[in-house]
Amino acid sequence: MSEVRILPVTGMPEVRPGDDLEAALLGAAGRALRSGDVLVVTHKVVSKAEGRLVDLSGVTPSAFAREFAERTGKDARQVEVVLRESRRIVRMVGGLIIAETAHGFVCANAGVDASNVPGEDCVCLLPEDPDASARRIRAAVRERLGLSVAVVVTDSFGRPWRAGITNVAVGVAGMAPLLDYRGETDEHGYALEASVLAVADELAAASELVMNKVDAVPAAIVRGYRYVPAEGSSARELVMPPERDLFR
């Protein structure tokens, strides 16, 4: 591997519910894509196309949501949406809710987000099945362009023990999200016993360097990384199993 390049996908139109996301992506990225690339797509455009938007004007908050909102200065309607999207509340600190989503992801506010969403009373949810979303995009690239690529759908998560947020993979298609070095030896002959790299997360994080939060670049192409092809892969492989979760 001599180099890895990250190319921003520009020129995407604003995506709305019901839009052909694959056509929009390929219209913007098609000429630049090559077989072996990784197409990284922010979940926000996926969620918009799939109609995963909630108009807060139609949300009636529960008593619990109202009490938490009054105590923390939050919008009770948005708190209610977070609670509905949560399978488990991990912690509620200040105005922040750390929750486990139906996908098994542990993140702030169950992935409910108001940024980069048109309208003052609208929030965006995670896709119902981000892996399926990634598979559809990958299939469209194969069918319409005749190319074989991997696809990673991303969201921004905070991390324990580290300041700031970074992109992580919430959906994966066509590649193994983990690279397992256990059983191999390093250049000094040391046997690796615990080295499992979260390569899908690494690709997601690297893509953010050209996508950014405020530049309206919802996708990127990673070229030069030789991923391990895998059918039926899933971003849920990146979720720590409950029996190994030391902080559950």
Phi, psi and omega per residue, in radians:
M1 nan 1.893 -3.064
S2 -1.507 -0.649 3.127
E3 -2.806 2.771 3.019
V4 -2.143 2.291 3.125
R5 -1.989 2.547 3.102
I6 -2.167 2.070 -3.035
L7 -1.979 2.172 3.099
P8 -1.241 2.514 3.050
V9 -1.731 1.899 -3.082
T10 -1.893 2.925 3.074
G11 1.487 0.195 3.099
M12 -1.274 2.354 3.046
P13 -1.300 2.887 3.034
E14 -1.093 2.240 -3.094
V15 -1.617 2.352 3.140
R16 -2.171 2.789 3.132
P17 -0.927 2.307 3.126
G18 1.565 -0.163 3.128
D19 -1.145 2.703 3.043
D20 -1.415 1.587 -3.082
L21 -1.076 -0.714 -3.098
E22 -1.084 -0.719 3.120
A23 -1.120 -0.703 3.127
A24 -1.141 -0.764 3.129
L25 -1.113 -0.817 -3.089
L26 -1.251 -0.512 3.045
G27 -1.108 -0.599 -3.138
A28 -1.525 -0.622 -3.002
A29 -1.898 -0.237 -2.952
G30 -0.922 -0.831 -3.083
R31 -1.184 -0.425 -3.107
A32 -1.545 -0.377 -3.051
L33 -1.232 2.543 3.027
R34 -2.352 2.687 3.035
S35 -1.028 2.437 -3.108
G36 1.645 -0.188 3.086
D37 -1.265 2.860 2.944
V38 -1.984 2.106 3.094
L39 -1.651 2.021 -3.103
V40 -1.813 2.222 -3.040
V41 -2.263 2.270 3.079
T42 -1.182 2.485 -3.093
H43 -1.121 -0.373 -3.038
K44 -1.056 -0.763 3.136
V45 -1.255 -0.548 3.078
V46 -1.137 -0.831 -3.122
S47 -1.105 -0.712 3.112
K48 -1.050 -0.851 -3.123
A49 -1.088 -0.596 -3.110
E50 -1.509 0.070 3.095
G51 1.290 0.454 -3.126
R52 -1.534 0.922 3.101
L53 -2.064 2.511 -3.136
V54 -2.149 2.191 3.043
D55 -1.466 1.980 -3.056
L56 -1.141 -0.353 3.140
S57 -1.133 -0.328 3.129
G58 -1.772 0.183 -3.094
V59 -1.772 2.229 3.048
T60 -1.807 1.935 -3.077
P61 -1.263 2.556 3.064
S62 -1.300 2.957 3.108
A63 -1.072 -0.667 3.134
F64 -1.126 -0.768 3.126
A65 -1.108 -0.718 3.135
R66 -1.123 -0.726 -3.126
E67 -1.134 -0.773 3.140
F68 -1.139 -0.721 -3.125
A69 -1.145 -0.737 3.132
E70 -1.122 -0.627 -3.102
R71 -1.302 -0.472 -3.015
T72 -2.013 -0.042 3.135
G73 1.318 0.445 -3.138
K74 -1.714 2.943 3.057
D75 -1.408 2.031 -3.072
A76 -1.047 -0.551 3.136
R77 -1.176 -0.718 3.117
Q78 -1.215 -0.659 3.057
V79 -1.027 -0.726 3.128
E80 -1.076 -0.724 3.110
V81 -1.107 -0.721 3.102
V82 -1.044 -0.789 -3.139
L83 -1.092 -0.679 3.140
R84 -1.175 -0.538 -3.132
E85 -1.492 -0.044 -3.050
S86 -1.708 2.299 2.984
R87 -1.499 -0.514 -3.118
R88 -2.690 2.330 3.031
I89 -1.544 2.108 -3.136
V90 -1.490 -0.811 -3.140
R91 -2.848 2.560 3.055
M92 -2.161 1.950 -3.053
V93 -2.251 2.178 -3.093
G94 1.014 -2.183 3.079
G95 -1.762 0.200 -3.063
L96 -1.789 2.360 3.058
I97 -1.979 2.041 3.007
I98 -1.648 2.115 -3.001
A99 -2.412 2.724 2.999
E100 -1.685 2.211 -3.130
T101 -1.443 3.035 3.082
A102 -1.092 -0.406 3.121
H103 -1.345 -0.304 -3.049
G104 1.768 -0.028 3.123
F105 -1.330 2.398 3.032
V106 -1.825 2.048 -3.034
C107 -2.747 3.007 3.134
A108 -1.215 2.308 3.009
N109 0.977 0.514 3.085
A110 0.932 0.496 3.114
G111 1.385 0.055 3.124
V112 -1.331 2.261 -2.967
D113 -2.545 2.450 3.118
A114 -1.822 -0.091 -3.104
S115 -1.324 2.590 3.129
N116 0.966 0.570 3.078
V117 -2.154 2.197 -3.118
P118 -1.187 2.506 3.126
G119 1.696 2.563 -3.104
E120 -1.430 -0.401 -3.050
D121 -2.007 0.680 -3.102
C122 -2.308 2.409 3.056
V123 -2.218 2.761 -3.100
C124 -1.954 2.413 3.097
L125 -1.818 2.873 2.987
L126 -1.158 2.673 3.018
P127 -1.001 2.606 3.125
E128 -1.079 -0.678 -3.138
D129 -2.441 1.489 -3.081
P130 -1.060 -0.534 3.086
D131 -1.128 -0.744 3.103
A132 -1.117 -0.659 3.094
S133 -1.080 -0.766 3.115
A134 -1.104 -0.692 3.134
R135 -1.126 -0.681 3.129
R136 -1.123 -0.730 3.111
I137 -1.115 -0.765 -3.140
R138 -1.098 -0.734 3.128
A139 -1.119 -0.654 3.128
A140 -1.141 -0.694 3.097
V141 -1.085 -0.738 -3.139
R142 -1.170 -0.781 -3.063
E143 -1.290 -0.675 -3.038
R144 -1.599 -0.482 -3.090
L145 -2.038 -0.227 -3.116
G146 1.243 0.451 -3.101
L147 -1.969 2.610 3.070
S148 -1.882 1.957 3.126
V149 -2.265 2.859 2.932
A150 -1.716 2.714 -3.128
V151 -2.265 2.368 3.062
V152 -2.198 2.193 3.036
V153 -1.744 2.344 -2.967
T154 -2.124 2.784 2.889
D155 -2.518 2.887 -3.137
S156 -1.738 2.164 3.136
F157 -2.108 2.630 2.892
G158 -1.385 2.997 -3.090
R159 -2.385 2.413 3.042
P160 -1.034 2.446 3.062
W161 1.259 0.010 -3.107
R162 -2.282 2.424 3.092
A163 -1.384 2.694 3.071
G164 1.469 2.964 3.107
I165 -1.981 2.825 3.093
T166 -2.583 2.668 3.087
N167 -1.191 2.431 3.025
V168 -2.297 2.873 3.128
A169 -1.479 2.178 3.008
V170 -1.931 -0.183 3.060
G171 -2.564 2.453 -3.087
V172 -2.461 2.458 3.036
A173 -2.557 2.333 3.006
G174 1.530 -0.021 3.140
M175 -2.558 2.695 3.041
A176 -1.301 2.182 -3.109
P177 -1.314 -0.282 3.136
L178 -2.103 2.507 3.056
L179 -2.057 1.992 -2.997
D180 -1.714 1.992 3.117
Y181 -1.721 0.019 -3.095
R182 -1.060 2.379 -3.121
G183 1.647 -0.274 3.079
E184 -1.551 2.974 3.140
T185 -2.102 2.581 3.101
D186 -1.472 -3.053 -3.049
E187 -1.164 -0.261 3.107
H188 -1.735 0.111 3.117
G189 1.486 0.134 -3.140
Y190 -1.349 2.246 -3.127
A191 -1.350 2.200 3.135
L192 -1.418 2.240 -3.062
E193 -2.037 -0.328 -3.044
A194 -2.377 0.207 -3.037
S195 -1.532 1.707 3.032
V196 -2.171 1.950 -3.057
L197 -1.570 2.364 3.089
A198 -1.509 1.304 -2.983
V199 -1.172 -0.558 3.099
A200 -1.137 -0.668 3.063
D201 -1.164 -0.673 3.131
E202 -1.123 -0.713 3.094
L203 -1.151 -0.702 3.116
A204 -1.078 -0.804 -3.121
A205 -1.128 -0.737 -3.132
A206 -1.106 -0.640 -3.107
S207 -1.108 -0.532 -3.115
E208 -1.082 -0.398 -3.122
L209 -1.133 -0.442 3.101
V210 -1.928 -0.248 -3.136
M211 -1.517 -0.790 3.127
N212 1.061 2.982 -3.100
K213 -1.658 -0.350 -2.987
V214 -2.130 0.131 -3.060
D215 -1.806 0.109 3.112
A216 0.965 0.747 3.045
V217 -2.000 1.723 -2.988
P218 -1.570 0.034 -3.098
A219 -2.675 2.794 3.105
A220 -2.579 2.716 3.085
I221 -1.937 2.171 3.052
V222 -1.773 2.147 -3.080
R223 -2.133 2.386 3.068
G224 1.831 -0.246 3.099
Y225 -1.476 2.151 -3.116
R226 -1.567 1.512 -3.141
Y227 -1.304 2.824 3.069
V228 -1.532 1.990 3.128
P229 -1.073 2.461 -3.140
A230 -2.723 2.134 3.023
E231 -1.496 2.508 3.112
G232 1.319 0.279 3.121
S233 -1.270 2.850 -3.074
S234 -2.623 2.502 3.054
A235 -1.158 -0.301 3.129
R236 -1.195 -0.274 3.033
E237 -1.126 -0.340 -3.139
L238 -1.480 -0.182 -3.113
V239 -1.407 2.295 3.137
M240 -1.146 2.212 3.096
P241 -1.074 2.539 -3.101
P242 -0.934 -0.648 -3.091
E243 -1.221 -0.267 3.112
R244 -1.904 0.021 -3.138
D245 -1.447 1.830 -3.057
L246 -1.325 -0.136 -3.049
F247 -2.051 0.213 3.139
R248 -1.280 nan nan
